[in-house]
């Protein structure tokens, strides 16, 4: 899957999910130094302008169908459905139950794990992740369930299974397992270990399959 398609079908949906209900506790800073520039001196207030003609009517809000709808919450996993551009997308989404960085204390944006289905593209149960920072160029991430480990191709701050033929095996292991661990490295050399609980995933995937046939 190309980075462009990955971002338009996954990243944009995450942004919408965040708007409609992601906990504020998951709003983190990026894995880059903070801007330390001094704030600009406030400008003097401009004199009041004479009343203008009524502004044009604001554009109509996006249709509700284009925004992710929560189909159900199962443990740490939410099942969602959306129709961006009229094309149905269903996905199971979770945030890490634990996250460790080396060096300790490095900050980054929020991370997520996705299992998505897009019937119009004949894609079912695609496993992908957002790790919250630009990753080291040319370095694979890994996803592990128990003793089984799977290489993840990385691009920008996204990662997905390198060998798509392994995804059915991974999904089966995720349905039966307790935790999935994703390890990655940022462009600044930060090593991150994100642990996702798999409790509720099977039910979330069943709901996704029901809605995205």
Secondary structure, 3 states (H helix, E strand, C coil): CCHHHHHHHHHHHHHHHHHHHCCHHHCCCCCCCCCCCCCCCCCCCCCCCCCCCCCCCCCCCCCHHHCCEEEEEECCEEEEEECHHHCCEEEEEECCCEEEEECCCCCCCCCEEEEEEEHHHCEEEEEEEECCCCECCCCCEEEEECCEEEEEEEECCEEEECCHHHHHHHHHHHHHCCEEEEEEEECCCCEEEEEEECCCHHHHHHHHHHHCC
